[in-house]
């Protein structure tokens, strides 16, 4: 679990990021979960967007993907949300989050 101070730091870092995934009218399936997991392993912090035609809202999608990938949901605003998963080695954000 992240503290509120850690969330604030990560929100600040994610503010300028563009979404790397869009969740559309399809289900959150294993292919999407694996792609998000791979992206989190590479980047640690990612932003995702839920399109208007999706069966999920941003909160539902963030909960589903966070549970499936083991990530923490940092923020949900409107149709966008941010996930964070700390790397095992060489974490870019480890020093910031101490």
Secondary structure, DSSP 8 states (H G I E B T S, - for coil): ---HHHHHHHHHHHTT---SEEE-SS---HHHHHHHHHHHHHHSEEEEEE-TT-SS-HHHHHHHHHHHHT-EEEEEETTEEEEE---SSS-SSTTTT-
